[in-house]
Structures are given as C-alpha cells and as structure tokens.
C-alpha cells in the first residue's frame, strides 16, 4: 500500500514538473482582427404626451399627434413608417395621455432629420438604437487575428533570445455578437473584433 502511495506521489510530482516546464517554455499572446459591422437600421423612439395641468392653450393628444405627423411628412417621413407601442409608453410612467412611436431610419442622416421633430416638451426622444446585420466571421478574419498574435509572440521571443516554436493552443475569445446597441447620443458605431488567445512553444 505504501509503495502504491509513493508511486502516485512520484507520478503527480512528475506531471506537475512537466506542466511547469511546458509553461516556462511557451508564450501566450492575444491576437485581434477588426470585423466589418454593417448597420441594418437606426431606431428612434418618440413619446407624444399632452402637457401637465389645465390651460386654454393646452392641446389634446389627437392634435399633438396630428401636428407631429404633419411635420414628419414635411421632413420626408411618412406616418406609415412609425410603429406605435402603447405598452412601452405606459412603461415610461409619464401619467398623462399619450403614446410612443418608433421610427426605423435607413441612414444616420435620416435619423438626425427625425430627431429634429422633438421639441423637448410634448414631443420627446426616449431612446435610440442601432440594429446590425449579422456579423460575418470568415476564414480571412481568423487568419488575420492569428497572424496578429504570431507577430506579437515573435517580438517577445526575440526579446528573450528564444525562437518561436509550434502552436500549442488556440482559444477563440470573440465576444458574443451584438445585434442591437443603445446609442442615445448618436455616437459613431464602435468596432468589433475577433479575439484569439494563442500559445506558442519557444526554443
């Protein structure tokens, strides 16, 4: 029994030493390559809500709605392109008569044109989003990410007077694809990347 325990200890020790030796004689780097992201549409939400309080000049919801779509038409945006969402309006908890409409704009210029319909009182922008087309992660992208990592590893190996050996392991660390992204301040579209973690042997 003692011999078996001793043999097990020696084996574990040997495996640990081998793993440690392998770790010492390797370089782990990250490689990245930019992915082209195509915008499918720009979404903008408008809340049309009557004013608080009572006054002779206070307009009804129907008047506000009619005026909004008249101005939208003048801007080249047909009413049929706006989708009403009464439930989303209730979620805003404005506690006054109104509704929420979402426009799907085809370009950034059209989005900015639509944004001018808001007046900050009874017509307000409550959210903007960008919807992306599915990202294409092809062989070319992964190859570029790998070569990017290999170049880094070669520089490190040279700095420590070693030669770059074969690849030991490659792990894909690319984040999950973002199909819809909040963009309340109309910021430029952020780049997305393929990320790889690559281990190289060094000699």
Secondary structure, DSSP 8 states (H G I E B T S, - for coil): -HHHHHHHHHHHHHHHHHHHHHHHTEEEEEEEEEE---EEEEEEEEEEE--SS--TT---HHHHHHHHHHHHHHTT--GGGEEE-HHHHHHT---SSEEEEEEEESSHHHHHHHHTT--SSSEEEEEEEEEE------HHHHHHHHHHHHHHHHHHHHHTT--EEEEEEEEE------SEEE-TT------EEEEEEEEEEE-
